[in-house]
Amino acid sequence: MGRSGPWSPRSAWRSPYGSNVTESNGVEVTGSANAESISLLQAMADPVRWAVLAMLAEAPRCVCKLQEQVPIAGNLLSYHLKVLREAGLVTTTRRGRWIDYALADDALARMASALPGAQSLVHSPW
């Protein structure tokens, strides 16, 4: 009554990050390079993981320093760091009971090349 379109609790939910996208439209991705790029972009796209990547781009950090700078629960930070490790974007080094995190040597190049059109920009004379 007075509402336009179907309503459901899921369609009413809004992400705290300002997006209300809840499903994909069934777009099919072909080719392994595209799938790898999409997987990498998904790992980078989360605001928490993006913040961690930005901090690690400045300098390697102990997990204790990341915990101080990223205001989320420790178990949630561990999850985000795991996603970044599995994507090959960060590396770890154990130092006693602490773990130091750093960007992988090829992380910046891989992140840039995952962007659509990045290859043509890299080889452009501009």
Secondary structure, DSSP 8 states (H G I E B T S, - for coil): ----S---HHHH---TTS----S-------SHHHHHHHHHHHHHHSHHHHHHHHHHHH--EEHHHHHHHS-S-HHHHHHHHHHHHHTTSEEEEEETTEEEEEE-TTHHHHHHHHSTTHHHHHT---
